[in-house]
């Protein structure tokens, strides 16, 4: 591990500790950070210190069951407004946030901004992404719970899908 990689790795560890975040080392200069959200309850963000850059990767959502092209278009429009990370899909269509920043630009404050960006974009976008990619499944789940008298607490945010029959 070169000196700059070691320096950034030490900075990441101290910053994560200072911020009180849940994290673990997953390899040499590799970290998994758990970011607590409100809509997407938890986002695991991977920080990988490479020779010249810090790579950021976070799984957001599995591939949509429907309206994939509509979701991809929405993600591309959303990317135009984002800082440091962008939405991407893998070969099976799962959705991630990914980014890369030069090692020399990584400071405690910048790391805080990067993690904040991942948390904000995953959390703020999650319900819209679910509506687009899983609207039919959400409606079926709602109907199933109503028919059986099951609680709807974690589906309340989608009540507009039921009301308008979207």
C-alpha positions in Angstrom: 0.0 0.0 0.0 1.5 3.3 -1.0 1.7 6.2 1.4 -1.2 8.2 -0.1 -3.5 5.2 0.0 -2.5 4.5 3.7 -3.0 8.2 4.6 -6.5 8.2 3.0 -7.4 4.9 4.6 -6.4 6.3 8.0 -8.4 9.4 7.4 -11.5 7.3 6.5 -11.2 5.3 9.6 -10.8 8.3 11.9 -13.6 10.2 10.2 -16.1 7.3 10.4 -15.2 6.9 14.1 -15.6 10.6 14.8 -19.0 10.7 13.0 -20.2 7.7 15.0 -21.0 5.7 11.9 -21.4 1.9 11.8 -18.6 0.5 9.6 -16.3 -2.4 9.1 -13.1 -3.0 7.2 -13.7 -5.4 4.3 -10.1 -5.6 3.1 -7.0 -3.6 2.8 -8.2 0.1 2.4 -11.8 -1.1 1.8 -14.7 -0.3 4.0 -18.5 -0.9 4.3 -20.4 1.9 6.0 -24.0 1.6 7.1 -26.0 4.7 6.5 -29.4 4.9 8.3 -32.2 6.4 6.3 -36.0 7.0 6.6 -37.4 5.7 3.3 -34.6 3.3 2.5 -34.0 2.2 6.1 -30.3 1.3 5.5 -27.8 1.8 2.7 -24.5 0.1 2.8 -21.8 2.3 1.1 -18.5 0.7 0.1 -15.5 2.9 0.1 -12.5 1.5 -1.8 -9.2 3.3 -1.7 -7.4 2.7 -5.0 -4.0 3.9 -6.1 -5.3 7.3 -7.4 -8.9 7.5 -6.4 -11.5 6.7 -3.8 -14.3 4.6 -5.3 -17.8 4.8 -3.8 -20.4 2.1 -4.4 -23.8 1.6 -2.8 -26.6 -0.9 -3.7 -29.9 1.0 -3.9 -32.5 -1.4 -5.4 -32.8 -4.7 -7.2 -33.8 -4.6 -10.8 -37.3 -3.4 -11.5 -40.1 -5.8 -12.2 -41.8 -3.4 -14.6 -41.2 -0.1 -16.4 -37.5 -0.5 -16.6 -37.0 2.0 -19.4 -39.1 4.5 -17.5 -36.9 4.0 -14.4 -33.6 4.3 -16.4 -34.8 7.6 -17.9 -35.8 8.9 -14.5 -32.4 7.9 -13.1 -30.5 9.6 -16.0 -32.5 12.8 -15.4 -31.8 12.6 -11.7 -28.0 12.1 -12.3 -27.8 15.6 -13.9 -28.6 17.1 -10.5 -26.3 15.0 -8.3 -22.9 15.6 -6.6 -20.0 13.1 -6.8 -22.0 10.0 -7.4 -24.4 8.8 -10.1 -27.0 6.1 -10.5 -25.9 3.1 -12.5 -27.2 -0.4 -13.2 -25.3 -3.6 -13.3 -25.6 -6.4 -15.9 -28.8 -7.8 -14.3 -30.4 -4.3 -13.9 -29.9 -3.8 -10.2 -29.5 -0.1 -9.3 -26.4 1.3 -7.6 -24.9 4.7 -6.7 -21.3 4.9 -7.9 -18.6 7.5 -7.9 -14.9 8.1 -7.9 -12.9 11.1 -6.5 -9.2 11.8 -6.6 -7.3 10.8 -3.5 -5.8 14.3 -3.1 -9.4 15.7 -2.7 -10.4 13.4 0.2 -10.7 15.2 3.5 -12.9 14.6 6.5 -15.4 17.2 5.3 -15.4 15.8 1.7 -15.9 12.3 3.0 -18.8 13.6 5.0 -20.3 15.2 1.9 -19.8 12.0 -0.2 -21.5 9.8 2.4 -24.2 12.5 2.8 -24.8 12.5 -1.0 -25.1 8.7 -1.1 -27.6 8.7 1.8 -29.6 11.6 0.4 -29.9 10.2 -3.1 -30.7 6.7 -2.0 -33.2 7.8 0.6 -34.9 10.6 -1.3 -35.2 8.6 -4.5 -36.2 5.2 -3.1 -40.0 5.5 -3.0 -40.2 7.0 -6.5 -38.0 4.2 -7.8 -40.2 1.6 -6.1 -43.3 3.2 -7.5 -41.9 3.1 -11.0 -40.3 -0.4 -10.9 -42.7 -2.2 -8.5 -46.0 -0.4 -8.6 -48.0 -3.5 -9.4 -46.4 -5.5 -6.6 -47.0 -2.7 -4.1 -50.7 -2.6 -5.1 -51.0 -6.4 -4.7 -49.3 -6.3 -1.3 -51.7 -3.6 -0.2 -54.7 -5.6 -1.3 -53.4 -8.8 0.3 -52.8 -7.0 3.7 -56.3 -5.3 3.6 -58.0 -8.6 2.8 -56.3 -10.2 5.8 -56.4 -7.3 8.2 -52.6 -7.0 8.2 -51.0 -3.6 9.2 -50.2 -1.2 6.3 -47.7 0.9 8.3 -44.8 0.5 6.0 -47.0 1.0 2.9 -48.7 4.2 3.9 -46.3 6.2 1.7 -47.8 4.5 -1.3 -51.5 5.1 -0.5 -51.7 7.4 -3.5 -51.1 4.4 -5.8 -54.1 2.7 -4.4 -56.3 5.8 -4.3 -55.7 6.7 -8.0 -55.4 3.0 -9.1 -52.1 3.9 -10.8 
